[in-house]
Amino acid sequence: MGLAPIMVQRIFETILRVAREGVTVLLVEQNAKLALEASDRGYVMESGLITLSDSAENLLTNEKVRQAYLGE
């Protein structure tokens, strides 16, 4: 069922605070939109293989990513 929305918000606030302090964070997250909004770079894996790699900004606007992972 996942975490409560308030907990998700708190976790992402903490992740962003740590990243702003200069610590690299490796985030594996099912919520692709939220993860990409909090990231500098993203990777898309399918069947254990990296199929796309780009800046988070570019992945958020990539038509394949939008249709397959962002529910559009």
Helices and strands as residue ranges (DSSP letters): H 5-20, H 32-37, E 41-46, E 49-55, H 56-61, H 63-69
